[in-house]
Amino acid sequence: MVPIIATVTDWIEKQTSMIYLDNAATSFPKPEAVYQALDAFARHDLANPGRAGHKMALAAERALDDCRHLLNQFFHGEGPERFIFTLNCTDALNMAFKGVLKDGDHVITTDLEHNSVSRPLRAMELAGKITLTRITADKGGTVDPDAIQKAITPKTRLIAQTHCSNVLGTVQPIRAIGEIARKNELLFLVDAAQTAGVIPIDIQTMRIDLLALPGHKSLLGPTGTGALYVGPGAIVGAWREGGTGGDSSSETQPRDYPYFLEGGTPNVLGVAGLAAGIKYVSERGLAKIHAHEVELVERLWKRLDEIGGYEVFGHRDMSQRVGTLSLRSEALPAAEIGGILDQAFEIAIRPGLHCAPYIHRAIGTFPDGAVRVSPGPFNTAEDIDTLADALAEINL
């Protein structure tokens, strides 16, 4: 009989032998420093932050404060207290939409959006709370700022858009759109799910009022982490109300940031891991990470050109892309390719609609979707060559 420890070890080795190319969903693996930070914090400092005066509680509170300072430096915010810890980017976006928008408001968004933007806005539209205009991206996957300017009405309150399409990998002209928002005295919300940690974001020069970001993607933190930046021009209603650990006497949620928007015990363990991820990204450098990832994408694209039988979506200007590439086979549906790559080649990619049905309709891949490949900082040219060889074999 095989000892159970050997079975578990074999299972772990099998999982880690996978070529993981689904970093647009969640980055894997994490830097070793992230694993070490999670282990050390869980063993020594995992108390309830701010709820007591003992050393462990104070250490937990310091972990939150330290990560807020890192976020503020990383994204050039107007104060660390303006970074609200959330469960993920979806949580941050819902907090922003439902805390900012009032009855009768008009919102401008795009057809590039992930469902975490599209669904809450569409639900509010169907409920009769807001009106919504969805701007269509061009064939290369870029939104024209002039189209946003033309969509503004006297009731427009918010422009909400992704910094980068999670399907096409195309980076949007956020700075120009931010200027339009500021000139028209509108709030500007940016979904940085695909860019935080790989493309520079300067909150102040880009005129961003609300920035939603995940911790578990290119910032290389654990799942269950994220943040919402709330600028001075945005007034956000309390998303959840409860304990803060600071002011326990107030009958309602204390108005001081970040506590006004952080009711309940935060994921302090996850935040400790996120801080380690941010430090790693800062030390390695965004330009280096971005260059590495888009080089891998371009390498795959060139191989697909040679192989034939695959259509790749989005423009080819690598300076305005992230390391995400979506493709469609002339022979097989995306889900079948994903299953073959997983079972026969031990390669993890993401087939389907990628929680972004509007852009899939626009590029003609709805309802089957496409195959999305998204390398991360730890992938290699050999990983891409192995994938290309597999796609060539599948397409025979």
ZIKA-V239314 format. One record per backbone hydrogen bond with DSSP energy under -1.0 kcal/mol. NH is the residue of the N-H (numbers start at 1). CO is the residue of the C=O. If there is no record, write none. Layout:
NH:CO ; NH:CO
//
This chain:
7:3 ; 8:4 ; 9:5 ; 10:6 ; 11:7 ; 12:8 ; 13:9 ; 14:10 ; 15:11 ; 16:12 ; 18:15 ; 19:346 ; 21:348 ; 23:374 ; 25:22 ; 26:22 ; 27:216 ; 34:31 ; 35:31 ; 36:32 ; 37:33 ; 38:34 ; 39:35 ; 40:36 ; 41:37 ; 42:38 ; 43:39 ; 44:40 ; 45:41 ; 47:45 ; 51:48 ; 58:54 ; 59:55 ; 60:56 ; 61:57 ; 62:58 ; 63:59 ; 64:60 ; 65:61 ; 66:62 ; 67:63 ; 68:64 ; 69:65 ; 70:66 ; 71:67 ; 72:68 ; 73:69 ; 74:70 ; 75:71 ; 77:72 ; 82:79 ; 83:80 ; 84:228 ; 86:226 ; 92:88 ; 93:89 ; 94:90 ; 95:91 ; 96:92 ; 97:93 ; 98:94 ; 100:96 ; 101:97 ; 104:129 ; 105:102 ; 106:155 ; 107:131 ; 108:158 ; 109:133 ; 111:135 ; 115:355 ; 117:114 ; 118:114 ; 119:115 ; 121:117 ; 122:118 ; 123:119 ; 124:120 ; 125:121 ; 126:122 ; 127:123 ; 128:125 ; 129:124 ; 130:124 ; 131:105 ; 133:107 ; 135:109 ; 138:142 ; 141:138 ; 147:144 ; 148:144 ; 149:145 ; 150:146 ; 152:149 ; 156:153 ; 157:106 ; 158:106 ; 159:187 ; 160:108 ; 161:189 ; 163:191 ; 165:170 ; 169:165 ; 171:320 ; 172:163 ; 174:172 ; 177:173 ; 178:174 ; 179:175 ; 180:176 ; 181:177 ; 182:178 ; 183:179 ; 184:180 ; 185:182 ; 186:181 ; 187:157 ; 189:159 ; 190:210 ; 191:161 ; 192:212 ; 196:192 ; 198:195 ; 199:195 ; 203:75 ; 206:202 ; 208:203 ; 209:188 ; 210:188 ; 211:229 ; 212:190 ; 213:227 ; 215:225 ; 220:217 ; 221:215 ; 227:213 ; 228:84 ; 229:211 ; 230:82 ; 231:209 ; 234:231 ; 237:99 ; 260:256 ; 261:258 ; 262:259 ; 264:243 ; 268:266 ; 271:267 ; 272:268 ; 273:269 ; 274:270 ; 275:271 ; 276:272 ; 277:273 ; 278:274 ; 279:275 ; 280:276 ; 281:277 ; 282:278 ; 283:279 ; 284:280 ; 285:281 ; 289:285 ; 290:286 ; 291:287 ; 292:288 ; 293:289 ; 294:290 ; 295:291 ; 296:292 ; 297:293 ; 298:294 ; 299:295 ; 300:296 ; 301:297 ; 302:298 ; 303:299 ; 304:300 ; 305:301 ; 306:302 ; 307:303 ; 308:304 ; 311:328 ; 313:326 ; 315:140 ; 318:316 ; 320:317 ; 321:318 ; 322:169 ; 324:322 ; 325:373 ; 327:371 ; 328:311 ; 330:309 ; 337:333 ; 338:334 ; 339:335 ; 340:336 ; 341:337 ; 342:338 ; 343:339 ; 344:340 ; 347:341 ; 348:19 ; 350:372 ; 352:370 ; 356:353 ; 360:356 ; 361:357 ; 362:358 ; 363:359 ; 365:360 ; 369:365 ; 370:352 ; 371:327 ; 372:350 ; 373:325 ; 374:21 ; 379:376 ; 384:380 ; 385:381 ; 386:382 ; 387:383 ; 388:384 ; 389:385 ; 390:386 ; 391:387 ; 392:388 ; 393:389 ; 394:390 ; 395:391 ; 396:393
//
